Amino acid sequence: MKIGEVAKELGAQTRMLRYYEQQGLIKASRSQNGYREYSDEQIEHARHVRALVAAGLSTRMIKIVLNIETPATEDQSAVSNRALAEELAQELRVVEDRIVCLERSRDAVIDYLKRSDHADLLTST
């Protein structure tokens, strides 16, 4: 699949996919004419990267997470670097804070709808 088709399927812009590739987060094969071509596996990987971006992780942190998820060797499968582990722990706290904020927002919207004349809309979500 070409980059434009992948971008449309993922809800991304082609320049974002090029940026992810430049950052080493995704890879694309090249056709004879130099166009980017994505396999189903590469598309799923790009979808995973998009989900990590949507979760609020920086591209730098995404690269670390991807390296942990798919280590080159068994020796690399454990986080052995203390500084990296501390950075990941800090990122985890940031993500957990976002989750708390999102839960509060969700609860406020639910509460508003329950108190309004539109509580029936809660059953459609």
ABEGO torsion letter per residue (X at the ends): XBAAAAAAAAGBBAAAAAAAAAAGABBBBBBAAGBBBBBAAAAAAAAAAAAAAAAGBBAAAAAAAAAAABBABAAAABBABAAAAAAAAAAAAAAAAAAAAAAAAAAAAAAAAAABAAAAAAAAX
